[in-house]
């Protein structure tokens, strides 16, 4: 409640749902898309490989974008308040997606993969000209460390981390 002169008014802010861009169509991506949509995220799938990124596999996505990450993330509308989960397991998708998200200052940027993969991608990002500060914002391995093994479990661990970032 706000006081305006002698009147008391109720003010409510309405913000659009936060955008989660998932790079890389996979069973983990499908599960994460479904759960993230249920928890209030607007989800965009970005993957140039039409055979994997089929709309029927991602019915809860607001958009399925068949472009390379640099263009696809921009088409999805990512910006400072966005969340980006890179699940591709492919350097030619991972590195440009991470570089784009970090350069645009996204709120959350996470990468799926082993510690070796994390190290390799970080080195490639340095070679792409990203700074130590940029790399300090990269989360990886993505998701809470809870022993998840199955795609749905991994997706749940990622979603828990996203919710923690959103609400924490």
N, CA, C and O of each residue as an XYZ file, in Angstrom:
672
protein
N       0.837     -1.186      0.000
C       0.000      0.000      0.000
C       0.873      1.238      0.000
O       1.879      1.321      0.705
N       0.462      2.185     -0.803
C       1.156      3.467     -0.880
C       0.197      4.571     -0.453
O      -1.019      4.455     -0.607
N       0.751      5.609      0.070
C      -0.081      6.748      0.452
C       0.155      7.854     -0.570
O       1.290      8.278     -0.784
N      -0.918      8.317     -1.198
C      -0.888      9.418     -2.157
C      -1.803     10.508     -1.629
O      -3.020     10.443     -1.801
N      -1.225     11.493     -0.996
C      -2.050     12.515     -0.357
C      -2.850     11.872      0.762
O      -2.287     11.272      1.677
N      -4.167     12.003      0.683
C      -5.047     11.402      1.682
C      -5.477      9.988      1.303
O      -6.094      9.283      2.100
N      -5.149      9.588      0.094
C      -5.590      8.274     -0.398
C      -4.520      7.211     -0.189
O      -3.319      7.482     -0.217
N      -5.000      6.001      0.022
C      -4.101      4.839      0.091
C      -4.404      3.983     -1.141
O      -5.557      3.649     -1.413
N      -3.345      3.637     -1.879
C      -3.535      2.860     -3.108
C      -2.670      1.611     -3.062
O      -1.600      1.580     -2.453
N      -3.167      0.604     -3.720
C      -2.425     -0.641     -3.835
C      -1.651     -0.590     -5.148
O      -2.233     -0.356     -6.207
N      -0.360     -0.807     -5.080
C       0.484     -0.829     -6.280
C       1.061     -2.221     -6.434
O       1.592     -2.799     -5.485
N       0.951     -2.743     -7.621
C       1.473     -4.080     -7.903
C       2.297     -4.000     -9.181
O       1.849     -3.458    -10.191
N       3.504     -4.544     -9.123
C       4.331     -4.571    -10.333
C       4.123     -5.899    -11.040
O       4.048     -6.955    -10.413
N       4.033     -5.821    -12.335
C       3.877     -7.014    -13.150
C       5.059     -7.099    -14.099
O       5.267     -6.219    -14.934
N       5.812     -8.145    -13.963
C       6.965     -8.355    -14.834
C       6.708     -9.598    -15.674
O       6.020    -10.518    -15.233
N       7.251     -9.625    -16.865
C       7.085    -10.837    -17.675
C       7.822    -11.996    -17.017
O       8.746    -11.778    -16.232
N       7.425    -13.214    -17.327
C       8.141    -14.349    -16.754
C       9.603    -14.334    -17.213
O       9.903    -13.913    -18.330
N      10.494    -14.788    -16.357
C      11.898    -14.793    -16.755
C      12.120    -15.751    -17.927
O      11.485    -16.800    -18.029
N      13.036    -15.359    -18.800
C      13.359    -16.161    -19.970
C      14.482    -17.134    -19.648
O      15.535    -16.739    -19.148
N      14.251    -18.400    -19.935
C      15.287    -19.430    -19.871
C      15.532    -19.905    -21.287
O      14.638    -20.471    -21.917
N      16.729    -19.682    -21.792
C      17.112    -20.196    -23.099
C      17.948    -21.454    -22.874
O      18.967    -21.425    -22.184
N      17.504    -22.547    -23.462
C      18.218    -23.821    -23.364
C      18.879    -24.073    -24.709
O      18.202    -24.145    -25.735
N      20.201    -24.207    -24.706
C      20.944    -24.471    -25.934
C      21.277    -25.950    -25.968
O      21.962    -26.471    -25.088
N      20.779    -26.618    -27.002
C      21.015    -28.051    -27.153
C      19.767    -28.844    -26.828
O      19.319    -28.887    -25.682
N      19.213    -29.470    -27.854
C      17.998    -30.279    -27.678
C      18.414    -31.692    -27.290
O      19.181    -32.341    -28.001
N      17.902    -32.159    -26.162
C      18.263    -33.472    -25.632
C      17.167    -33.920    -24.672
O      16.268    -33.138    -24.363
N      17.222    -35.160    -24.197
C      16.253    -35.568    -23.171
C      16.331    -34.708    -21.905
O      15.305    -34.441    -21.280
N      17.518    -34.278    -21.525
C      17.646    -33.393    -20.361
C      16.956    -32.066    -20.666
O      16.236    -31.528    -19.825
N      17.176    -31.544    -21.867
C      16.559    -30.279    -22.268
C      15.037    -30.382    -22.265
O      14.351    -29.457    -21.830
N      14.506    -31.510    -22.752
C      13.051    -31.698    -22.797
C      12.468    -31.703    -21.380
O      11.441    -31.074    -21.126
N      13.121    -32.406    -20.470
C      12.646    -32.456    -19.090
C      12.764    -31.091    -18.419
O      11.853    -30.663    -17.710
N      13.891    -30.407    -18.643
C      14.085    -29.082    -18.053
C      13.062    -28.097    -18.598
O      12.519    -27.288    -17.844
N      12.794    -28.155    -19.886
C      11.806    -27.275    -20.504
C      10.446    -27.461    -19.830
O       9.796    -26.485    -19.454
N      10.029    -28.694    -19.683
C       8.732    -29.008    -19.085
C       8.649    -28.474    -17.653
O       7.683    -27.803    -17.290
N       9.663    -28.775    -16.847
C       9.636    -28.370    -15.439
C       9.787    -26.861    -15.276
O       9.139    -26.260    -14.419
N      10.636    -26.251    -16.091
C      10.849    -24.808    -15.981
C       9.565    -24.048    -16.341
O       9.217    -23.061    -15.692
N       8.873    -24.512    -17.371
C       7.604    -23.875    -17.749
C       6.595    -23.991    -16.607
O       5.836    -23.055    -16.351
N       6.584    -25.123    -15.927
C       5.657    -25.327    -14.807
C       5.969    -24.410    -13.628
O       5.088    -24.129    -12.816
N       7.212    -23.942    -13.526
C       7.601    -23.091    -12.400
C       7.699    -21.619    -12.792
O       8.269    -20.813    -12.056
N       7.143    -21.270    -13.951
C       7.021    -19.861    -14.296
C       8.053    -19.284    -15.232
O       8.058    -18.075    -15.467
N       8.929    -20.108    -15.776
C       9.873    -19.611    -16.764
C       9.240    -19.651    -18.149
O       8.436    -20.535    -18.445
N       9.604    -18.697    -18.993
C       9.282    -18.732    -20.418
C      10.508    -19.344    -21.077
O      11.606    -18.800    -20.962
N      10.336    -20.464    -21.764
C      11.472    -21.252    -22.246
C      11.603    -21.162    -23.757
O      10.621    -21.271    -24.493
N      12.840    -20.958    -24.205
C      13.168    -21.017    -25.627
C      14.245    -22.082    -25.808
O      15.235    -22.104    -25.077
N      14.048    -22.955    -26.774
C      15.038    -23.965    -27.137
C      15.803    -23.435    -28.339
O      15.199    -23.008    -29.323
N      17.129    -23.459    -28.265
C      17.965    -22.986    -29.365
C      18.875    -24.127    -29.795
O      19.718    -24.589    -29.026
N      18.695    -24.577    -31.033
C      19.524    -25.647    -31.581
C      19.329    -25.656    -33.096
O      18.197    -25.753    -33.571
N      20.417    -25.558    -33.856
C      20.273    -25.533    -35.315
C      19.876    -26.887    -35.906
O      19.480    -26.964    -37.069
N      19.979    -27.942    -35.117
C      19.743    -29.297    -35.618
C      18.249    -29.626    -35.529
O      17.745    -30.033    -34.482
N      17.565    -29.441    -36.641
C      16.108    -29.623    -36.683
C      15.680    -31.042    -36.334
O      14.574    -31.248    -35.835
N      16.526    -32.004    -36.587
C      16.165    -33.389    -36.290
C      16.026    -33.611    -34.780
O      15.240    -34.453    -34.347
N      16.784    -32.861    -33.985
C      16.711    -32.990    -32.524
C      15.746    -31.983    -31.903
O      15.028    -32.303    -30.955
N      15.735    -30.776    -32.439
C      14.925    -29.698    -31.864
C      13.587    -29.617    -32.593
O      13.309    -28.662    -33.320
N      12.779    -30.630    -32.382
C      11.455    -30.681    -33.000
C      10.422    -30.147    -32.003
O      10.442    -30.496    -30.823
N       9.537    -29.311    -32.489
C       8.548    -28.666    -31.621
C       7.747    -29.678    -30.816
O       7.404    -29.412    -29.664
N       7.440    -30.837    -31.400
C       6.627    -31.821    -30.667
C       7.365    -32.401    -29.460
O       6.729    -32.932    -28.550
N       8.692    -32.307    -29.442
C       9.459    -32.782    -28.289
C       9.511    -31.732    -27.169
O       9.879    -32.032    -26.033
N       9.132    -30.495    -27.519
C       9.198    -29.390    -26.561
C       7.872    -28.628    -26.558
O       7.846    -27.437    -26.867
N       6.768    -29.306    -26.210
C       5.459    -28.642    -26.286
C       5.302    -27.474    -25.308
O       4.437    -26.622    -25.507
N       6.117    -27.423    -24.268
C       6.010    -26.351    -23.281
C       6.884    -25.149    -23.608
O       6.844    -24.143    -22.900
N       7.674    -25.244    -24.676
C       8.551    -24.137    -25.055
C       7.746    -23.018    -25.702
O       6.834    -23.268    -26.490
N       8.095    -21.792    -25.361
C       7.489    -20.636    -26.020
C       8.010    -20.523    -27.446
O       7.327    -19.998    -28.324
N       9.238    -21.025    -27.674
C       9.838    -20.974    -29.006
C      10.859    -22.092    -29.146
O      11.569    -22.424    -28.197
N      10.923    -22.664    -30.337
C      11.992    -23.586    -30.718
C      12.686    -22.919    -31.901
O      12.105    -22.763    -32.975
N      13.936    -22.532    -31.681
C      14.655    -21.709    -32.651
C      15.753    -22.539    -33.303
O      16.655    -23.028    -32.624
N      15.675    -22.693    -34.604
C      16.647    -23.486    -35.367
C      17.725    -22.582    -35.951
O      17.797    -22.373    -37.162
N      18.548    -22.060    -35.075
C      19.665    -21.212    -35.490
C      20.868    -21.546    -34.636
O      20.755    -22.178    -33.585
N      22.042    -21.102    -35.117
C      23.253    -21.242    -34.312
C      23.125    -20.325    -33.105
O      22.414    -19.322    -33.165
N      23.797    -20.649    -32.020
C      23.566    -19.937    -30.758
C      23.666    -18.419    -30.815
O      22.842    -17.735    -30.208
N      24.648    -17.872    -31.526
C      24.789    -16.409    -31.540
C      23.499    -15.741    -32.013
O      23.015    -14.802    -31.381
N      22.951    -16.221    -33.111
C      21.727    -15.633    -33.656
C      20.496    -16.103    -32.887
O      19.588    -15.319    -32.612
N      20.475    -17.382    -32.545
C      19.312    -17.954    -31.874
C      19.047    -17.361    -30.507
O      17.895    -17.113    -30.152
N      20.092    -17.130    -29.737
C      19.908    -16.527    -28.415
C      19.399    -15.099    -28.540
O      18.553    -14.662    -27.761
N      19.916    -14.381    -29.517
C      19.435    -13.014    -29.728
C      17.987    -13.017    -30.191
O      17.196    -12.181    -29.754
N      17.625    -13.957    -31.080
C      16.231    -14.054    -31.518
C      15.312    -14.406    -30.348
O      14.175    -13.941    -30.281
N      15.817    -15.233    -29.427
C      15.026    -15.600    -28.243
C      14.784    -14.394    -27.349
O      13.833    -14.377    -26.567
N      15.645    -13.381    -27.462
C      15.458    -12.162    -26.685
C      16.220    -12.116    -25.382
O      15.816    -11.410    -24.458
N      17.328    -12.860    -25.283
C      18.053    -12.860    -24.011
C      18.668    -11.495    -23.725
O      18.979    -10.718    -24.627
N      18.826    -11.242    -22.435
C      19.430    -10.003    -21.964
C      19.858    -10.168    -20.522
O      20.014    -11.289    -20.039
N      20.046     -9.070    -19.842
C      20.597     -9.089    -18.489
C      19.758     -9.896    -17.495
O      20.313    -10.444    -16.543
N      18.464     -9.982    -17.684
C      17.622    -10.724    -16.748
C      17.398    -12.167    -17.128
O      16.648    -12.872    -16.454
N      18.031    -12.624    -18.192
C      17.779    -13.972    -18.722
C      18.665    -15.033    -18.081
O      19.703    -14.752    -17.482
N      18.199    -16.257    -18.239
C      18.908    -17.440    -17.776
C      19.255    -18.260    -19.020
O      18.424    -18.427    -19.913
N      20.486    -18.768    -19.072
C      20.906    -19.580    -20.215
C      21.520    -20.867    -19.688
O      22.458    -20.846    -18.890
N      20.973    -21.993    -20.151
C      21.488    -23.322    -19.793
C      22.019    -23.965    -21.065
O      21.261    -24.223    -22.000
N      23.319    -24.223    -21.098
C      23.956    -24.799    -22.283
C      24.128    -26.290    -22.033
O      24.920    -26.710    -21.189
N      23.360    -27.088    -22.794
C      23.290    -28.534    -22.587
C      23.731    -29.319    -23.817
O      23.483    -30.523    -23.894
N      24.375    -28.672    -24.773
C      24.639    -29.282    -26.077
C      25.713    -30.369    -26.069
O      25.623    -31.308    -26.860
N      26.708    -30.276    -25.218
C      27.837    -31.227    -25.221
C      28.605    -31.194    -26.535
O      29.139    -32.217    -26.966
N      28.667    -30.047    -27.168
C      29.332    -29.911    -28.463
C      29.973    -28.525    -28.492
O      29.279    -27.510    -28.416
N      31.306    -28.489    -28.604
C      32.027    -27.211    -28.529
C      31.524    -26.202    -29.551
O      31.496    -25.003    -29.275
N      31.123    -26.679    -30.735
C      30.709    -25.712    -31.758
C      29.367    -25.044    -31.417
O      29.018    -24.023    -32.009
N      28.620    -25.613    -30.471
C      27.411    -24.966    -29.951
C      27.687    -24.319    -28.590
O      27.256    -23.197    -28.324
N      28.411    -25.046    -27.736
C      28.662    -24.573    -26.373
C      29.384    -23.230    -26.339
O      28.925    -22.285    -25.697
N      30.514    -23.153    -27.033
C      31.372    -21.958    -26.919
C      30.669    -20.701    -27.414
O      30.674    -19.696    -26.702
N      30.059    -20.710    -28.611
C      29.371    -19.485    -29.022
C      28.180    -19.135    -28.123
O      27.896    -17.958    -27.899
N      27.491    -20.147    -27.612
C      26.364    -19.877    -26.709
C      26.856    -19.220    -25.426
O      26.295    -18.218    -24.981
N      27.889    -19.778    -24.840
C      28.430    -19.223    -23.599
C      28.982    -17.820    -23.822
O      28.722    -16.916    -23.029
N      29.739    -17.638    -24.894
C      30.327    -16.325    -25.181
C      29.224    -15.276    -25.355
O      29.321    -14.174    -24.816
N      28.190    -15.619    -26.101
C      27.086    -14.683    -26.331
C      26.385    -14.341    -25.023
O      26.153    -13.167    -24.732
N      26.047    -15.351    -24.238
C      25.322    -15.120    -22.980
C      26.160    -14.313    -21.994
O      25.641    -13.416    -21.329
N      27.445    -14.623    -21.896
C      28.308    -13.889    -20.968
C      28.497    -12.445    -21.433
O      28.473    -11.524    -20.616
N      28.684    -12.244    -22.732
C      28.864    -10.880    -23.253
C      27.609    -10.031    -23.081
O      27.700     -8.819    -22.888
N      26.448    -10.657    -23.148
C      25.194     -9.917    -22.975
C      24.829     -9.723    -21.502
O      23.828     -9.080    -21.186
N      25.642    -10.278    -20.609
C      25.431    -10.059    -19.175
C      24.239    -10.782    -18.591
O      23.598    -10.276    -17.670
N      23.932    -11.958    -19.111
C      22.786    -12.715    -18.600
C      22.914    -12.965    -17.101
O      24.015    -13.097    -16.567
N      21.784    -13.026    -16.449
C      21.736    -13.224    -14.992
C      22.339    -14.564    -14.584
O      23.011    -14.665    -13.557
N      22.095    -15.587    -15.393
C      22.579    -16.941    -15.088
C      23.068    -17.572    -16.383
O      22.356    -17.574    -17.387
N      24.285    -18.107    -16.358
C      24.842    -18.835    -17.497
C      25.458    -20.117    -16.945
O      26.408    -20.071    -16.164
N      24.911    -21.263    -17.356
C      25.398    -22.540    -16.857
C      25.725    -23.498    -17.983
O      25.113    -23.458    -19.050
N      26.700    -24.362    -17.733
C      27.177    -25.334    -18.720
C      27.147    -26.734    -18.142
O      27.699    -26.991    -17.072
N      26.497    -27.640    -18.862
C      26.486    -29.051    -18.503
C      27.784    -29.689    -18.983
O      28.283    -29.348    -20.056
N      28.326    -30.601    -18.207
C      29.516    -31.321    -18.651
C      30.463    -31.605    -17.508
O      30.386    -31.011    -16.433
N      31.355    -32.531    -17.780
C      32.343    -32.949    -16.787
C      33.302    -31.813    -16.456
O      33.302    -30.771    -17.111
N      34.099    -32.026    -15.450
C      35.099    -31.018    -15.077
C      36.106    -30.810    -16.206
O      36.584    -29.693    -16.407
N      36.433    -31.866    -16.940
C      37.342    -31.735    -18.088
C      36.689    -30.861    -19.157
O      37.334    -29.970    -19.710
N      35.421    -31.111    -19.447
C      34.696    -30.293    -20.426
C      34.644    -28.851    -19.960
O      34.834    -27.936    -20.763
N      34.390    -28.630    -18.677
C      34.340    -27.276    -18.132
C      35.667    -26.557    -18.381
O      35.693    -25.404    -18.810
N      36.756    -27.255    -18.104
C      38.087    -26.681    -18.282
C      38.343    -26.343    -19.756
O      38.857    -25.271    -20.072
N      37.981    -27.264    -20.646
C      38.184    -27.033    -22.080
C      37.379    -25.829    -22.560
O      37.905    -24.981    -23.282
N      36.120    -25.749    -22.169
C      35.274    -24.642    -22.615
C      35.778    -23.308    -22.063
O      35.751    -22.296    -22.764
N      36.229    -23.303    -20.834
C      36.764    -22.069    -20.255
C      38.011    -21.611    -21.023
O      38.184    -20.418    -21.274
N      38.862    -22.545    -21.387
C      40.050    -22.196    -22.163
C      39.645    -21.636    -23.527
O      40.220    -20.653    -23.993
N      38.662    -22.258    -24.161
C      38.187    -21.773    -25.461
C      37.573    -20.378    -25.336
O      37.716    -19.555    -26.239
N      36.896    -20.114    -24.226
C      36.311    -18.784    -24.011
C      37.394    -17.729    -23.807
O      37.244    -16.591    -24.253
N      38.474    -18.095    -23.142
C      39.622    -17.186    -22.992
C      40.182    -16.861    -24.376
O      40.492    -15.708    -24.676
N      40.307    -17.893    -25.215
C      40.802    -17.687    -26.580
C      39.850    -16.820    -27.405
O      40.269    -16.180    -28.369
N      38.577    -16.800    -27.030
C      37.573    -15.955    -27.695
C      37.602    -14.520    -27.153
O      36.865    -13.656    -27.629
N      38.457    -14.276    -26.156
C      38.616    -12.923    -25.636
C      37.793    -12.584    -24.410
O      37.712    -11.416    -24.028
N      37.176    -13.584    -23.780
C      36.415    -13.295    -22.571
C      37.363    -13.112    -21.393
O      38.436    -13.713    -21.340
N      36.950    -12.279    -20.459
C      37.790    -11.929    -19.311
C      37.603    -12.916    -18.157
O      36.693    -13.745    -18.159
N      38.481    -12.799    -17.190
C      38.369    -13.609    -15.976
C      37.067    -13.285    -15.246
O      36.450    -14.177    -14.663
N      36.643    -12.016    -15.271
C      35.367    -11.640    -14.645
C      34.203    -12.335    -15.343
O      33.287    -12.834    -14.689
N      34.244    -12.366    -16.685
C      33.199    -13.058    -17.441
C      33.150    -14.529    -17.031
O      32.083    -15.066    -16.734
N      34.309    -15.167    -17.020
C      34.369    -16.596    -16.691
C      33.938    -16.856    -15.248
O      33.433    -17.935    -14.941
N      34.130    -15.899    -14.382
C      33.709    -16.038    -12.994
C      32.199    -16.135    -12.842
O      31.705    -16.604    -11.817
N      31.462    -15.691    -13.863
C      29.997    -15.760    -13.819
C      29.453    -17.054    -14.399
O      28.254    -17.320    -14.316
N      30.328    -17.858    -14.987
C      29.900    -19.117    -15.602
C      29.728    -20.192    -14.538
O      30.642    -20.450    -13.754
N      28.558    -20.816    -14.512
C      28.271    -21.902    -13.569
C      28.521    -23.235    -14.254
O      28.050    -23.469    -15.367
N      29.247    -24.089    -13.600
C      29.462    -25.401    -14.181
C      30.296    -26.266    -13.264
O      31.171    -25.754    -12.566
N      30.056    -27.526    -13.246
C      28.937    -28.186    -13.922
C      27.594    -27.663    -13.412
O      27.404    -27.454    -12.214
N      26.690    -27.463    -14.331
C      25.372    -26.907    -14.059
C      24.572    -27.842    -13.145
O      24.717    -29.063    -13.205
N      23.738    -27.253    -12.312
C      22.862    -28.030    -11.437
C      23.447    -28.240    -10.060
O      24.654    -28.130     -9.849
N      22.552    -28.549     -9.115
C      23.000    -28.842     -7.757
C      23.666    -30.209     -7.730
O      23.236    -31.128     -8.427
N      24.694    -30.342     -6.943
C      25.415    -31.610     -6.821
C      24.652    -32.516     -5.862
O      24.913    -32.527     -4.659
N      23.692    -33.285     -6.418
C      22.834    -34.122     -5.576
C      22.870    -35.593     -6.011
O      22.034    -36.386     -5.579
N      23.822    -35.952     -6.852
C      23.931    -37.341     -7.289
C      23.000    -37.701     -8.429
O      22.777    -38.884     -8.684
N      22.446    -36.709     -9.126
C      21.517    -36.967    -10.228
C      22.211    -37.762    -11.340
O      23.370    -37.513    -11.672
N      21.468    -38.731    -11.908
C      22.012    -39.583    -12.968
C      21.109    -39.580    -14.208
O      21.584    -39.388    -15.328
N      19.831    -39.788    -14.003
C      18.875    -39.869    -15.105
C      18.576    -38.468    -15.655
O      18.701    -37.486    -14.923
N      18.184    -38.359    -16.929
C      17.900    -37.036    -17.507
C      16.923    -36.197    -16.687
O      17.149    -34.999    -16.510
N      15.847    -36.794    -16.184
C      14.874    -36.025    -15.396
C      15.501    -35.572    -14.077
O      15.228    -34.462    -13.618
N      16.323    -36.397    -13.471
C      16.999    -36.011    -12.230
C      17.970    -34.857    -12.487
O      18.031    -33.902    -11.712
N      18.726    -34.953    -13.578
C      19.671    -33.883    -13.920
C      18.907    -32.591    -14.176
O      19.310    -31.525    -13.712
N      17.798    -32.687    -14.919
C      16.971    -31.509    -15.180
C      16.457    -30.915    -13.869
O      16.443    -29.694    -13.711
N      16.038    -31.754    -12.939
C      15.547    -31.269    -11.644
C      16.658    -30.555    -10.877
O      16.409    -29.540    -10.227
N      17.879    -31.079    -10.948
C      18.993    -30.430    -10.248
C      19.311    -29.076    -10.875
O      19.664    -28.131    -10.170
N      19.184    -28.981    -12.203
C      19.403    -27.703    -12.887
C      18.301    -26.721    -12.502
O      18.577    -25.563    -12.189
N      17.057    -27.184    -12.524
C      15.938    -26.313    -12.171
C      16.079    -25.802    -10.741
O      15.790    -24.636    -10.472
N      16.514    -26.651     -9.831
C      16.712    -26.216     -8.446
C      17.728    -25.072     -8.381
O      17.540    -24.114     -7.632
N      18.794    -25.176     -9.161
C      19.794    -24.108     -9.193
C      19.205    -22.832     -9.797
O      19.474    -21.732     -9.314
N      18.407    -22.980    -10.848
C      17.762    -21.815    -11.466
C      16.801    -21.133    -10.486
O      16.784    -19.906    -10.383
N      16.014    -21.917     -9.781
C      15.085    -21.351     -8.807
C      15.863    -20.651     -7.685
O      15.467    -19.578     -7.230
N      16.950    -21.250     -7.248
C      17.764    -20.638     -6.221
C      18.300    -19.289     -6.694
O      18.313    -18.325     -5.928
N      18.734    -19.214     -7.929
C      19.213    -17.941     -8.481
C      18.074    -16.932     -8.587
O      18.254    -15.752     -8.287
N      16.921    -17.393     -9.007
C      15.769    -16.502     -9.188
C      15.246    -15.986     -7.863
O      14.937    -14.801     -7.739
N      15.142    -16.847     -6.880
C      14.523    -16.480     -5.604
C      15.517    -16.179     -4.493
O      15.190    -15.505     -3.516
N      16.771    -16.701     -4.658
C      17.759    -16.639     -3.585
C      18.282    -15.276     -3.319
O      19.120    -15.097     -2.436
